[in-house]
Amino acid sequence: MPTPQTSISIDKDTKDRATRRAKKDNMPLAVVVRILLVDYANGNISVGARTGIGVLAEEIPVDKETQKKMDEVVKKWRGKV
C-alpha cells in the first residue's frame, strides 16, 4: 500500500542544510523527516525550546544573606527529589 503524501512548509535555508546533511548520511531528506516523525510519535524524542545551550554554569556573586537563603532552598529541594 503506497504511503499518502503530506506537504510541510520549511524555510529554504533549513531545507537546504538538512538536505546536504542527509546526503552526507546517504539518505534522502524524506527518510530523515519520516524517521523523526515516527520517533516523535512513539515518544522516543521530545521537541522543546532550549536556552543557553553550551552554558554549563554561571557564577554570580551574592551577599552572605542571599547565599544563605539560596542554600536553604536547595536543601529543601534536595529533600523532595
Phi and psi in radians as a Rosetta constraint file:
Dihedral C 1 N 2 CA 2 C 2 CIRCULARHARMONIC -1.205 0.35
Dihedral N 2 CA 2 C 2 N 3 CIRCULARHARMONIC 2.580 0.35
Dihedral C 2 N 3 CA 3 C 3 CIRCULARHARMONIC -1.362 0.35
Dihedral N 3 CA 3 C 3 N 4 CIRCULARHARMONIC 2.270 0.35
Dihedral C 3 N 4 CA 4 C 4 CIRCULARHARMONIC -1.155 0.35
Dihedral N 4 CA 4 C 4 N 5 CIRCULARHARMONIC 2.540 0.35
Dihedral C 4 N 5 CA 5 C 5 CIRCULARHARMONIC -1.419 0.35
Dihedral N 5 CA 5 C 5 N 6 CIRCULARHARMONIC 2.521 0.35
Dihedral C 5 N 6 CA 6 C 6 CIRCULARHARMONIC -2.316 0.35
Dihedral N 6 CA 6 C 6 N 7 CIRCULARHARMONIC 2.461 0.35
Dihedral C 6 N 7 CA 7 C 7 CIRCULARHARMONIC -1.837 0.35
Dihedral N 7 CA 7 C 7 N 8 CIRCULARHARMONIC 2.472 0.35
Dihedral C 7 N 8 CA 8 C 8 CIRCULARHARMONIC -2.238 0.35
Dihedral N 8 CA 8 C 8 N 9 CIRCULARHARMONIC 2.668 0.35
Dihedral C 8 N 9 CA 9 C 9 CIRCULARHARMONIC -1.807 0.35
Dihedral N 9 CA 9 C 9 N 10 CIRCULARHARMONIC 2.241 0.35
Dihedral C 9 N 10 CA 10 C 10 CIRCULARHARMONIC -2.575 0.35
Dihedral N 10 CA 10 C 10 N 11 CIRCULARHARMONIC 2.517 0.35
Dihedral C 10 N 11 CA 11 C 11 CIRCULARHARMONIC -1.192 0.35
Dihedral N 11 CA 11 C 11 N 12 CIRCULARHARMONIC 2.657 0.35
Dihedral C 11 N 12 CA 12 C 12 CIRCULARHARMONIC -1.034 0.35
Dihedral N 12 CA 12 C 12 N 13 CIRCULARHARMONIC -0.764 0.35
Dihedral C 12 N 13 CA 13 C 13 CIRCULARHARMONIC -1.065 0.35
Dihedral N 13 CA 13 C 13 N 14 CIRCULARHARMONIC -0.814 0.35
Dihedral C 13 N 14 CA 14 C 14 CIRCULARHARMONIC -1.109 0.35
Dihedral N 14 CA 14 C 14 N 15 CIRCULARHARMONIC -0.762 0.35
Dihedral C 14 N 15 CA 15 C 15 CIRCULARHARMONIC -1.066 0.35
Dihedral N 15 CA 15 C 15 N 16 CIRCULARHARMONIC -0.787 0.35
Dihedral C 15 N 16 CA 16 C 16 CIRCULARHARMONIC -1.106 0.35
Dihedral N 16 CA 16 C 16 N 17 CIRCULARHARMONIC -0.755 0.35
Dihedral C 16 N 17 CA 17 C 17 CIRCULARHARMONIC -1.144 0.35
Dihedral N 17 CA 17 C 17 N 18 CIRCULARHARMONIC -0.730 0.35
Dihedral C 17 N 18 CA 18 C 18 CIRCULARHARMONIC -1.160 0.35
Dihedral N 18 CA 18 C 18 N 19 CIRCULARHARMONIC -0.662 0.35
Dihedral C 18 N 19 CA 19 C 19 CIRCULARHARMONIC -1.117 0.35
Dihedral N 19 CA 19 C 19 N 20 CIRCULARHARMONIC -0.763 0.35
Dihedral C 19 N 20 CA 20 C 20 CIRCULARHARMONIC -1.071 0.35
Dihedral N 20 CA 20 C 20 N 21 CIRCULARHARMONIC -0.760 0.35
Dihedral C 20 N 21 CA 21 C 21 CIRCULARHARMONIC -1.153 0.35
Dihedral N 21 CA 21 C 21 N 22 CIRCULARHARMONIC -0.718 0.35
Dihedral C 21 N 22 CA 22 C 22 CIRCULARHARMONIC -1.075 0.35
Dihedral N 22 CA 22 C 22 N 23 CIRCULARHARMONIC -0.704 0.35
Dihedral C 22 N 23 CA 23 C 23 CIRCULARHARMONIC -1.077 0.35
Dihedral N 23 CA 23 C 23 N 24 CIRCULARHARMONIC -0.707 0.35
Dihedral C 23 N 24 CA 24 C 24 CIRCULARHARMONIC -1.067 0.35
Dihedral N 24 CA 24 C 24 N 25 CIRCULARHARMONIC -0.563 0.35
Dihedral C 24 N 25 CA 25 C 25 CIRCULARHARMONIC -1.570 0.35
Dihedral N 25 CA 25 C 25 N 26 CIRCULARHARMONIC 0.156 0.35
Dihedral C 25 N 26 CA 26 C 26 CIRCULARHARMONIC 1.034 0.35
Dihedral N 26 CA 26 C 26 N 27 CIRCULARHARMONIC 0.787 0.35
Dihedral C 26 N 27 CA 27 C 27 CIRCULARHARMONIC -2.592 0.35
Dihedral N 27 CA 27 C 27 N 28 CIRCULARHARMONIC 2.662 0.35
Dihedral C 27 N 28 CA 28 C 28 CIRCULARHARMONIC -1.286 0.35
Dihedral N 28 CA 28 C 28 N 29 CIRCULARHARMONIC 2.737 0.35
Dihedral C 28 N 29 CA 29 C 29 CIRCULARHARMONIC -1.014 0.35
Dihedral N 29 CA 29 C 29 N 30 CIRCULARHARMONIC -0.631 0.35
Dihedral C 29 N 30 CA 30 C 30 CIRCULARHARMONIC -1.040 0.35
Dihedral N 30 CA 30 C 30 N 31 CIRCULARHARMONIC -0.617 0.35
Dihedral C 30 N 31 CA 31 C 31 CIRCULARHARMONIC -1.181 0.35
Dihedral N 31 CA 31 C 31 N 32 CIRCULARHARMONIC -0.729 0.35
Dihedral C 31 N 32 CA 32 C 32 CIRCULARHARMONIC -1.043 0.35
Dihedral N 32 CA 32 C 32 N 33 CIRCULARHARMONIC -0.821 0.35
Dihedral C 32 N 33 CA 33 C 33 CIRCULARHARMONIC -1.086 0.35
Dihedral N 33 CA 33 C 33 N 34 CIRCULARHARMONIC -0.772 0.35
Dihedral C 33 N 34 CA 34 C 34 CIRCULARHARMONIC -1.070 0.35
Dihedral N 34 CA 34 C 34 N 35 CIRCULARHARMONIC -0.786 0.35
Dihedral C 34 N 35 CA 35 C 35 CIRCULARHARMONIC -1.050 0.35
Dihedral N 35 CA 35 C 35 N 36 CIRCULARHARMONIC -0.820 0.35
Dihedral C 35 N 36 CA 36 C 36 CIRCULARHARMONIC -1.073 0.35
Dihedral N 36 CA 36 C 36 N 37 CIRCULARHARMONIC -0.769 0.35
Dihedral C 36 N 37 CA 37 C 37 CIRCULARHARMONIC -1.166 0.35
Dihedral N 37 CA 37 C 37 N 38 CIRCULARHARMONIC -0.719 0.35
Dihedral C 37 N 38 CA 38 C 38 CIRCULARHARMONIC -1.121 0.35
Dihedral N 38 CA 38 C 38 N 39 CIRCULARHARMONIC -0.816 0.35
Dihedral C 38 N 39 CA 39 C 39 CIRCULARHARMONIC -1.105 0.35
Dihedral N 39 CA 39 C 39 N 40 CIRCULARHARMONIC -0.669 0.35
Dihedral C 39 N 40 CA 40 C 40 CIRCULARHARMONIC -1.132 0.35
Dihedral N 40 CA 40 C 40 N 41 CIRCULARHARMONIC -0.807 0.35
Dihedral C 40 N 41 CA 41 C 41 CIRCULARHARMONIC -1.086 0.35
Dihedral N 41 CA 41 C 41 N 42 CIRCULARHARMONIC -0.597 0.35
Dihedral C 41 N 42 CA 42 C 42 CIRCULARHARMONIC -1.470 0.35
Dihedral N 42 CA 42 C 42 N 43 CIRCULARHARMONIC -0.009 0.35
Dihedral C 42 N 43 CA 43 C 43 CIRCULARHARMONIC 1.374 0.35
Dihedral N 43 CA 43 C 43 N 44 CIRCULARHARMONIC 0.277 0.35
Dihedral C 43 N 44 CA 44 C 44 CIRCULARHARMONIC -1.439 0.35
Dihedral N 44 CA 44 C 44 N 45 CIRCULARHARMONIC -0.356 0.35
Dihedral C 44 N 45 CA 45 C 45 CIRCULARHARMONIC -2.332 0.35
Dihedral N 45 CA 45 C 45 N 46 CIRCULARHARMONIC 2.680 0.35
Dihedral C 45 N 46 CA 46 C 46 CIRCULARHARMONIC -2.071 0.35
Dihedral N 46 CA 46 C 46 N 47 CIRCULARHARMONIC 2.640 0.35
Dihedral C 46 N 47 CA 47 C 47 CIRCULARHARMONIC -2.086 0.35
Dihedral N 47 CA 47 C 47 N 48 CIRCULARHARMONIC 2.288 0.35
Dihedral C 47 N 48 CA 48 C 48 CIRCULARHARMONIC -2.954 0.35
Dihedral N 48 CA 48 C 48 N 49 CIRCULARHARMONIC 2.910 0.35
Dihedral C 48 N 49 CA 49 C 49 CIRCULARHARMONIC -1.477 0.35
Dihedral N 49 CA 49 C 49 N 50 CIRCULARHARMONIC 2.495 0.35
Dihedral C 49 N 50 CA 50 C 50 CIRCULARHARMONIC -2.278 0.35
Dihedral N 50 CA 50 C 50 N 51 CIRCULARHARMONIC 2.366 0.35
Dihedral C 50 N 51 CA 51 C 51 CIRCULARHARMONIC -2.014 0.35
Dihedral N 51 CA 51 C 51 N 52 CIRCULARHARMONIC 2.683 0.35
Dihedral C 51 N 52 CA 52 C 52 CIRCULARHARMONIC 1.189 0.35
Dihedral N 52 CA 52 C 52 N 53 CIRCULARHARMONIC 0.521 0.35
Dihedral C 52 N 53 CA 53 C 53 CIRCULARHARMONIC -1.033 0.35
Dihedral N 53 CA 53 C 53 N 54 CIRCULARHARMONIC 2.292 0.35
Dihedral C 53 N 54 CA 54 C 54 CIRCULARHARMONIC 1.678 0.35
Dihedral N 54 CA 54 C 54 N 55 CIRCULARHARMONIC -0.214 0.35
Dihedral C 54 N 55 CA 55 C 55 CIRCULARHARMONIC -1.665 0.35
Dihedral N 55 CA 55 C 55 N 56 CIRCULARHARMONIC 1.982 0.35
Dihedral C 55 N 56 CA 56 C 56 CIRCULARHARMONIC -1.502 0.35
Dihedral N 56 CA 56 C 56 N 57 CIRCULARHARMONIC -0.753 0.35
Dihedral C 56 N 57 CA 57 C 57 CIRCULARHARMONIC -2.760 0.35
Dihedral N 57 CA 57 C 57 N 58 CIRCULARHARMONIC 2.653 0.35
Dihedral C 57 N 58 CA 58 C 58 CIRCULARHARMONIC -2.346 0.35
Dihedral N 58 CA 58 C 58 N 59 CIRCULARHARMONIC 2.300 0.35
Dihedral C 58 N 59 CA 59 C 59 CIRCULARHARMONIC -1.681 0.35
Dihedral N 59 CA 59 C 59 N 60 CIRCULARHARMONIC 2.195 0.35
Dihedral C 59 N 60 CA 60 C 60 CIRCULARHARMONIC -2.147 0.35
Dihedral N 60 CA 60 C 60 N 61 CIRCULARHARMONIC 2.034 0.35
Dihedral C 60 N 61 CA 61 C 61 CIRCULARHARMONIC -1.178 0.35
Dihedral N 61 CA 61 C 61 N 62 CIRCULARHARMONIC 2.373 0.35
Dihedral C 61 N 62 CA 62 C 62 CIRCULARHARMONIC -2.349 0.35
Dihedral N 62 CA 62 C 62 N 63 CIRCULARHARMONIC 2.811 0.35
Dihedral C 62 N 63 CA 63 C 63 CIRCULARHARMONIC -1.276 0.35
Dihedral N 63 CA 63 C 63 N 64 CIRCULARHARMONIC 2.916 0.35
Dihedral C 63 N 64 CA 64 C 64 CIRCULARHARMONIC -1.074 0.35
Dihedral N 64 CA 64 C 64 N 65 CIRCULARHARMONIC -0.683 0.35
Dihedral C 64 N 65 CA 65 C 65 CIRCULARHARMONIC -1.117 0.35
Dihedral N 65 CA 65 C 65 N 66 CIRCULARHARMONIC -0.787 0.35
Dihedral C 65 N 66 CA 66 C 66 CIRCULARHARMONIC -1.117 0.35
Dihedral N 66 CA 66 C 66 N 67 CIRCULARHARMONIC -0.743 0.35
Dihedral C 66 N 67 CA 67 C 67 CIRCULARHARMONIC -1.059 0.35
Dihedral N 67 CA 67 C 67 N 68 CIRCULARHARMONIC -0.709 0.35
Dihedral C 67 N 68 CA 68 C 68 CIRCULARHARMONIC -1.085 0.35
Dihedral N 68 CA 68 C 68 N 69 CIRCULARHARMONIC -0.771 0.35
Dihedral C 68 N 69 CA 69 C 69 CIRCULARHARMONIC -1.089 0.35
Dihedral N 69 CA 69 C 69 N 70 CIRCULARHARMONIC -0.745 0.35
Dihedral C 69 N 70 CA 70 C 70 CIRCULARHARMONIC -1.124 0.35
Dihedral N 70 CA 70 C 70 N 71 CIRCULARHARMONIC -0.714 0.35
Dihedral C 70 N 71 CA 71 C 71 CIRCULARHARMONIC -1.082 0.35
Dihedral N 71 CA 71 C 71 N 72 CIRCULARHARMONIC -0.685 0.35
Dihedral C 71 N 72 CA 72 C 72 CIRCULARHARMONIC -1.127 0.35
Dihedral N 72 CA 72 C 72 N 73 CIRCULARHARMONIC -0.729 0.35
Dihedral C 72 N 73 CA 73 C 73 CIRCULARHARMONIC -1.098 0.35
Dihedral N 73 CA 73 C 73 N 74 CIRCULARHARMONIC -0.787 0.35
Dihedral C 73 N 74 CA 74 C 74 CIRCULARHARMONIC -1.089 0.35
Dihedral N 74 CA 74 C 74 N 75 CIRCULARHARMONIC -0.725 0.35
Dihedral C 74 N 75 CA 75 C 75 CIRCULARHARMONIC -1.067 0.35
Dihedral N 75 CA 75 C 75 N 76 CIRCULARHARMONIC -0.779 0.35
Dihedral C 75 N 76 CA 76 C 76 CIRCULARHARMONIC -1.125 0.35
Dihedral N 76 CA 76 C 76 N 77 CIRCULARHARMONIC -0.742 0.35
Dihedral C 76 N 77 CA 77 C 77 CIRCULARHARMONIC -1.097 0.35
Dihedral N 77 CA 77 C 77 N 78 CIRCULARHARMONIC -0.774 0.35
Dihedral C 77 N 78 CA 78 C 78 CIRCULARHARMONIC -1.093 0.35
Dihedral N 78 CA 78 C 78 N 79 CIRCULARHARMONIC -0.540 0.35
Dihedral C 78 N 79 CA 79 C 79 CIRCULARHARMONIC -1.195 0.35
Dihedral N 79 CA 79 C 79 N 80 CIRCULARHARMONIC -0.371 0.35
Dihedral C 79 N 80 CA 80 C 80 CIRCULARHARMONIC -1.638 0.35
Dihedral N 80 CA 80 C 80 N 81 CIRCULARHARMONIC -0.241 0.35
